Amino acid sequence: MNSPVEAPAPPTPEPVDAWTLWLRRTDQLFVGTLVIVAVALMGLYWVRLKGWGQTPIEIDRLPARKYDYQLDVNRAPWFEWTLLEGIGEKTAKKIVAFREEHGHFQTIEDVSRVPGIGPKTWEQIRPWLIVSDQKTVPAASNSTP
């Protein structure tokens, strides 16, 4: 009795799920975990950029100071006079020439008599001027070039 042996039927392929992307279950879990971690880190970075929970820092600064010196009207050469606001090179040389021609200034108000120094300029430079003792003033050592 020879019965014909039936050949085994070829295995039928399992249906491919379109969502698996040909990945095994463990690979899917790994990729899903990576995506979730990446999204969480991007969210934290976005929150950090927005500055939530942070307070701005206020920096206390000292007020700007224009000058830290006093100018001696009887000793200052012309180039030191130009450091004062409102005094240019010409006016500075006029002040030194006036001082050499008329003698040392007795008070700081004497500087206002120099031609070219108006009331506005005088008010700007007045706080920075001092008059030295005449006994210690050298005789015309700071002349104009």
Secondary structure, DSSP 4 states (H G I P E B T S, - for coil): --PPPPPPPPPPPPPPPTTSTT--HHHHHHHHHHHHHHHHHHHHHHHHHHTTT--PPPPP-PPP-S----EETTT--HHHHTTSTT--HHHHHHHHHHHHHH-S-SSGGGGGGSTT--HHHHHHHGGGEE---GGG--SS-S---
